[in-house]
Amino acid sequence: MLRGDRGRWRRLSAVPLVAAIVAVLVVPDPHEVAASPPAGLECLSSGDNAFDLTATGGYAAMPDGNTIYMWSYAARGGAFQLPGPTLCVDSGVKVTVVLHNTLPEPTSITFPGQAQVLAGGQPAQPEADDAGNLTSLTTTAAAGTGSVTYTFTAGPPGTYLYQSGTDVQKQVQMGLYGALVVRPAGHPDRENDRADSAFDPDHEYLYLLGEIDPDLHLAVERKRAYDFTKYRARYFTINGRSMPDTIAPNHADWLPAQPYGALIHIRPYDPVGNAKPALIRYLNAGSVAYPFHPHGSDEQLIARDGRPAQGPGGQDLSFSNFLIDVAPGQTVDTLMIWKDAEHWDADANPIPVPLPSLQDQIVGPGPETW
């Protein structure tokens, strides 16, 4: 399993506000187990690399039974979802993102790591109020019915955040963020242009980390002021969900606004049948660093912030590490191969950590098929 609770496991029954935890499911033999639940990265793809997103409000479910008012980007014509859709494009293509705003205040999208972003055909510009105070890092869509079109040429292959550039402290915390995946042109099975970044496309995963202070969200919902000096995140999420919902499948029917799960399926390395590693893309839209680690295996860190781990002459500077720290605003990409060094066996040599009982793992009715 992976640990995403800033280094600690917690019992659901003892902590009403649950931090995010994710799990790796290790499977000994695909012919000896039931079909796996839907899992892995899900792209909002576009044949012409044009995307329509709507900034809107909705509610996210927490595993303690609470619902939190959130803002997020939804696919045009689609229902509210948290986080925003994962946008997938090839390096070097022209990307168009049209933002429609239904929120009661101006908002925007920034694309960290992408160069020469245009808004309405002109260079995107910061905005300020009448007193000269900066209000947005980029061109905004007006409140209520405004829209703005951003265009850019997709940069180097890698993993990037996209997020609000307007009243950032408030709007990103409210949920205005998502992931942008840029793939090497002609090599969808590589993380970047290096041949040693190859992975199994059937085992590609994304962990978008977030955090929630429910007092802020309640204040926004009730149109009240909020004192950011009292900010305290009390929910920690992965792909918009808190543990144990993180281990539910993609599109779990009791989480309609949180479509992306965080369960990783990895089988033991086999030089013939399972030679390529899994790819895990980490992104942090929160305000503090989050450490992750797998139990019983390391990960090979191959890229940060859309840049491969290599020297000026192209030499490989990737490294194997037990702990993956993801700083605020940062992205980290890793390859993972599980070699079963501990000789795991469900009966004779089980995982030496007591697993939660079933009722603590799933909140909601659950589909009957997984």
N, C-alpha and C positions, 0 to 999 in steps of 0.2 A: 504494500500500500504506500501511497504518498501522503505526506503530512503537510497541510496548508494552513494550519491554525497558529501561524507564527511560532511554530516549534512545539505545540502541546496538543495532546489529545484531550477531548473533553467528553463526558457522558451527556447525552441529550437530556436525560432526566434531571441532571443537576444544573444545567445552564439554559435558562429560558431563551436567551439571545445567542444563537448558535453561530460560531465562526465556521469558515469554509474549510472542509476537508475533502480530499479527493482520494480515489483508490485506483490501483492497478490490479486488474484481474489476470492472474497467471493461469493458463490453461495447459494441461499436460499433453493433450492430444485432441485435435479437432474432431476425430471420429469417435471420441469417447464421451463427448459432452453434448448437451442440447445446443440448439442454435443460439448464437450470441445475440444480445439485444442490440438494436441500432446504436452505433457509437461512432465518434470521430468527427473531424472537421467537416462542416457543411458550408459550402460557398453559395453566395448569391452571385451567380455568374451572369454575364451579358455578352451576347455575340458581338455587339459593337462597342463594348467596354463603356456603356452609358448606364448610369444608375439614377433612379429617382428615390429620394429618401424624404420622409416626413418627420419633422420634430413634433412629438405629440406626448400626451400624458396617459398614464394607465396605472395599473396596480400589479405589484409583484408579490407572490406568496412566499412567506417564510415558514420553515418547518415547525415553528412553535405555534402556528395558527394565526399569526399576525399577517396583515397585508399592508404593504408600504406603497404610498403614492410615489410614483417615479416619473421622470421624463426619459425619453429615449428616441432613437431614430428607427422608424419603421419603413419597410419597403413600401413604395407608393402603392396605395390601394390595399395594402395588407393591414393586419391587426397590429396593435401595440406589441412590441417584444423587447425584452431586456436580455443581453445588450443589443446594440444595433446589429444588422446583418453583417456577416463577414464578406467583404468584397474581395474577389480574387481576379487578378489580371496578370498579364505577362509583362515582363520588363521591356521598356521601350515603346509601349503602345500609348496612344493618346487616350486619357481617361476623362470622362465627363460625369460629374455628380451634380444633379439638380436637387437643391434643398428647398422643401416647402415647409413653412412655419405655421403651426396652429397654436403655438404657445402664447401666453399673454405678454411676452416681452421679446425683444429681438434676440436672435440666436444665430449661430454660424457653425461651420466645420473647419478645423485646421487639419492639415495632413503632415505631421512631423516626419521629416526625412525625405519629403518630396520637394523638388526645386521648382521655382518659377510658376507657382500656382496662380492662375488667373481667376478673376471673379467678374462675370459679365464681359469677358474678353479683355479686361484691363488687369494690370497687376493688383492682386488682393492687397487692401490697405487697412491698417489699424484705424479704429474709430475712437473718438473722444466726446465727452459731454461738453456743454457750453462753458464749463469752468476749466476745460482743458484736461480733465481726468480721463485716463485711458479706460475705455469701456469694452473694447474688443480688440483682439489681436489681428482680426481679419474682417473683410467685408461681411455685413450681416444681412439676414432676411428679416424684414420688418415684422413686428408682432401681429398675430392674428391671421393674416392672409399673405404675408410677404414670401418671396422666393428669391433665390440667387443661384447662379450656375457657376460651378468651379470646374476648371479644366487644368490638367497637368499631364506631363509625360511621365509614366511610371518609371521610377528610379531603379537602383540596383535590386536584384532579387533579395527577398527577406521578409521579415514580419514587422509590421508597423501599426501603431495606434492611429485611429482618427477620432477626433473629439471636438467638443465645442471650444471655440476660441473667445467666447463672449462671457463676461462675468464668470471666469473659469472656476474660481473657488466654489461657486454655487452650482453652476450648470453641469460640470463634470460630475460632481458629487450627486447630483440629481439623477444621473444615469445617461448623459449624452456622450456616449463613447462606443466604439466598435473596433474591429480589427480589419486591417488591409493586408492581404497576402499578395506579394509580388513574386511570381514564379520565373525561373530562367526560361527564356524563349526557346521552345523546342525540347525542353527537358523538364516535364512536369514531375519527374521522379527525383529531382534534386532540390535541395533547399536553396542553393546558390549555384554559381557557375562552376564551382569546383567538382570534379568527378567524385571526390571522396565525401561529398555531401549527399550521395544517393541514399534513398530510403524506399521502403515499401509503400506505395501510394494507398494501399488498403489499410495502412496503419499510420495515419496522420492525425494528430490531435492538437487542440488549441485550448489553452487555459488563460482566460481573460479575467484578471483579478480585480475585484471592486470592493467597496466598503460603504456602509450606510449608517448615518446618524439619524435615527427615526425622528428625533426632535426637529431637525432641519426639514425633513420631508413633510411633517405635520404642519410646520409653520408655512411652508410654500403652499400646501393644499388649502390651508385656511386663509391664505393671503395676509400673513402676519410677518413682522420683522423677525430676524433671527440674529443672535449674537454669536459670531464665529469664534470669539474667544472661549466659548463654552462647547465648542465642537468636540464630540466624542463618538467615534465609530463604534457601533455595538453589534452590527452584523458584518460578516466578511463573506464575500461571494466569489464563486468561480463560474464564469459564464452565466451570471445573473442568479445563480442558485446557492443556497447554503446547505451544508451537510445536514441530513443525509440525502437531500434531493440531488446532490451532485452525482450520485451513483445511479440515479434513475436514467433510463434511456433517453436519447433525443426524442423530442416531441411526446414526452409522457403526457397522457391525457388529463392528468390532474394539475398540470403546469402549463396551461395554454399560452401564457405570456412569457414563459422562460423556456424556449425550445431546445436549448443546447445543454446536453449532459457533459460530464467530465470523467466518465469511466473509460479507462484504457484497457484494451485487450492485448496482451503480449504472450506469445508462446515461446517455449525454449528455442534457443538458437539451434539451427540445423544447417550445415553447409550446403545441403542440397535442397531441402524443402522449405527452409526459413532462414535464408542467408542474410537478407537485408534488414537493417534496423528500423525501428519505429522513429518517427519524427514528432517531437513535442515542441510546440510554439507557446512560450510564456509571454504574457503582456500584463503590465501593471497600471491600471487606471486609478489606483488608490494613492494615499498620501504617505504611506510607510513601506519599508522594504518587507518582502515576504520570502521566507526560506522554504524551499521544497526539497524533498529527497525521497527516493524510492527505498523500500526495505529490501535489502539483499542484493542490490545492484547499483552501479554507478551510471551516470549519464555523461556523454561526450559533448561538451559545450563547443559548438561550431560557429556561432554567430551572436553578435549583440547589435541591437538597433539597426538591423538591415545591413550589417557589415560582417563579412566572414572573418573568422579568427585566423589571420595569416599575416606574415611579415611583408616588408616592402618588396622583397623579391619573390613573393608568392609562396614562401615556405609555410608549412602547416603549423599553426600555433594553437590548434584546438587542444583541449585537455579533458581528461576524465576526472569527474568530481562527484563526491557523495552528496554534497549540498549545493543546490542551485538557488542563489540569491537573486531576486528580481526587484530592482529599485523602482521608486515611483517614476512613471513615464517611460520606463525602460522595456525593451523586449529582449528575450533570450531564446535562442533556438538550440535544442539538444537532440542528439541521436541516442537511442537506447536499445541495447541488445541484452536479453536476459539469458544467462548461461547456466542458471540453476546450480550455482556453486554450492548451495546448501542442501541440494538433493531433496527438494520439497516433495512430500507425498501426503495426500489428504488424510491417510490413516496412520501410516507409520512415522511420518515426520512432518506434521502440520506446521503452519505458520505459528511461531512462538509468541503470538499476541492474541489475547482473547478477542474474538470478533463480536460486534454487537449482535444482539438477538434480532430476529427478522423484524419485529415490530418497531425497533429503533432504527432500522435501515431504510424503511420505506414509509413515507407519510402520504396518505391518499389511498384510493382503492386499488390502483395498479392494474395494468392490463393482465389478462389471464394467459398471455402468450409468451411471457418471458420469466 
